[in-house]
Amino acid sequence: MSKAHLDPPMAARLLEPGPLALLTSRFRSAENLMTQGWLMTVSMDPAVVAVAIHPGRLTHEYVGRSEFFGLNIPTADLLAAVHCCGIESGRDGDKFARAGLTPVDAQEIDAPLVEECVAHIECGVIERMTFGDHDLFVGEVLAVQAEEEAFQERWLVEVDAGQVLHHLRADHYAALSRPYRARLPEDD
Ligand SMILES: Cc1cc2nc3c(=O)[nH]c(=O)nc-3n(C[C@H](O)[C@H](O)[C@H](O)COP(=O)(O)O)c2cc1C
């Protein structure tokens, strides 16, 4: 897949419609990934994003220790893998192998990326906060890449390649398929 290298502020545009991500992490030589639904943009300049991770996840341990994480954006063709990575733990075996996904080197972070995903956001942890049952890891965006068939300044949700996934509940998921262009009432 040929992915365009984008400026860090484009991380906000990649996260704009609230897509699910596969969060990748590495501690020493052990690599893991988990499905991440709670994620958001915090700042455009500098580009900063945040993810909420429960302390019980293996991912929490790896991100807490390494202070790096990758956000890899999957599309609808990866639904089974996304669901698997959200209900099974890396403590029970190699989840990349289990989900049929391929770890590849990142540009800037000491964590793998998921080759099959159409976009990647590489982050270094700059802050960590606890409000309740999840911990918020705030990450400075260090590198961004996106597949041009899927993303050109915005997600191309009208084509298969741009069908990023959203979580509804339990094993129910959805993809956006119809973009609308807004006009003001006086333009009609
Ligand atoms: C759609 C979906 C979204 C999820 N979002 C989050 C999340 O934002 N934060 C979190 O801590 N766990 C989330 N989970 C749960 C973890 O992905 C799950 O507990 C996973 O097995 C943890 O794997 P690990 O122990 O290998 O890190 C989500 C699960 C699903 C199915």
The ligand as an ORCA input file, in Angstrom:
! r2SCAN-3c Opt
* xyz 0 1
  C     -15.200     -1.701     19.753
  C     -14.338     -1.755     20.972
  C     -13.779     -0.589     21.489
  C     -12.968     -0.618     22.644
  N     -12.460      0.540     23.137
  C     -11.677      0.509     24.257
  C     -11.140      1.720     24.802
  O     -11.328      2.818     24.275
  N     -10.378      1.619     25.938
  C     -10.124      0.428     26.566
  O      -9.430      0.389     27.593
  N     -10.638     -0.737     26.039
  C     -11.385     -0.729     24.917
  N     -11.893     -1.878     24.401
  C     -11.570     -3.151     25.058
  C     -10.164     -3.681     24.681
  O      -9.934     -3.579     23.289
  C     -10.088     -5.156     25.131
  O     -10.245     -5.236     26.527
  C      -8.825     -5.853     24.677
  O      -9.033     -7.244     24.848
  C      -7.590     -5.423     25.475
  O      -6.497     -6.136     24.963
  P      -5.059     -6.222     25.675
  O      -5.261     -6.830     27.053
  O      -4.298     -7.116     24.754
  O      -4.509     -4.851     25.754
  C     -12.704     -1.858     23.281
  C     -13.267     -3.038     22.752
  C     -14.070     -2.987     21.620
  C     -14.668     -4.260     21.072
*
